[in-house]
Amino acid sequence: MWQLLAFTSAIFSSLAAVFEKKALFKTEPLVFSLLLSALTFVLALPFFFFANLQLVTGIVIAVLYVKSILGAVAFLMIMNGLKTNELSNSLPLLTITPAVVALLAYCFLKESLSLISLVGILLVMAGTYLLQLPKGEGLMFPLFFLKRNKNLWYFIIAILLFSLTSILDKSLLKSYKMPPEAFLPLQQLFLTLNFFIIFLMKKKNSQSVKEVLNKYYWIILLVASFAIVYRYMHILAVKNGSVALVLSIKRTSVFFAAIIAGNLFKEHDLLRRSLAILIMLLGAAFVILSDYF
């Protein structure tokens, strides 16, 4: 069940990423993130009617807000990274996240993984490595990609932050028994608040909110609609499955995003990238099947 939830999250996450890239050609990441979070919060409000709010205690709200701060910074890192890098070459770096989360989950949540699960995660990482290996270069070439392209540091920071927030997600849903129907709207409320505070701090150097909303309201609404689906599916999947395995499946979204973006935005060297991402998908298949062996 959690596998289907995670895969659904991956599909809608890839659609959101493609349209985010389209919007970021002409908009500032901070303003786009603020508007997207605000609209996603509005769309998430009906979830409150189905939530058991008695389980939402003060400590739960405090942990969720700390998590939202980390999430807001990570999301801004992703938006800045998407703006300055090709989608099909940069977004797959996020597939490293499950390996980091698996280590943290073992240390803090006592979640152990089977051999098949570990093989799957390693395949995902191998695909990521191949993705950074241009034709004619040696095997050590990808190890220096951060030195060649400093803009990819946005994604490395995001990976570390997303790994921490994933552990907090699992703790809130499992240990504190926070209802997913309360988790989603409150998370969006806190993200909007965080982005608004950052926006006020940088207002003089920021693009006009009204200008962006008038020109790109349809893209923001579309991405917000995708975000509601993929975030809720992700929350349900994390609640019911291993957080590292859920992320492994969700990161298959990079396959769909890379293929769509490569054709839509005329990105380069798609054959090699497609082969690399297929290896990632094979790894995800191992993860999905790990529950049956």
Secondary structure, DSSP 8 states (H G I E B T S, - for coil): -HHHHHHHHHHHHHHHHHHHHHHHTTS-HHHHHHHHHHHHHHHHGGGGGGS-GGG--HHHHHHHHHHHHHHHHHHHHHHHHHHHS-HHHHGGGGGGHHHHHHHHHHHHT-----HHHHHHHHHHHHHHHHHT--TT--TTGGGGHHHH-GGGHHHHHHHHHHHHHHHHHHIIIIIS---HHHHHHHHHHHHHHHHHHHHHHTGGGS--HHHHHHHHHHHHHHHHHHHHHHHHHHHHHHHHS-HHHHHHHHTTHHHHHHHHHHHHTT-S-HHHHHHHHHHHHHHHHHHHHGGG-
